[in-house]
Amino acid sequence: MSAQQPRKVPAEALLEVPVRLWVELGRTRMLAAEAAALDAGAVVDLEQAVEEPLEAFVEGRLFARGQLVLVDGEWALRIDEVLTAAPQAVGTADASGVRASAVERPSNGGAEGAGRTD
């Protein structure tokens, strides 16, 4: 019995594969007790300054940076910079960032990345 060679998939075929894209508004760190004590209406201060660009991720990898804008009553991301080097996985220390052309609306009511402290 001979081993089968892996079938080569044309790169163009990958262009039709759906991917998840999200935009991170900011992060913060807190103790578990502080997080557990949060009530509805609590305000959590994020480390990101308002004027700083937001980071967009595709499948957990930093892809682009841009500015939050309002388009037809919906939030969108205007891409200012697209990552040209090898993208970094979420949670890695990387000073460069990139933004994507669309903002995914998570099916969990917008809680994508909620509570993330990495």
Summary of the structure (lengths in Angstrom):
residues: 118
radius of gyration: 18.1
end to end distance: 48.9
largest distance: 65.9
contacts: 230
relative contact order: 0.21
helix: 9%
strand: 26%
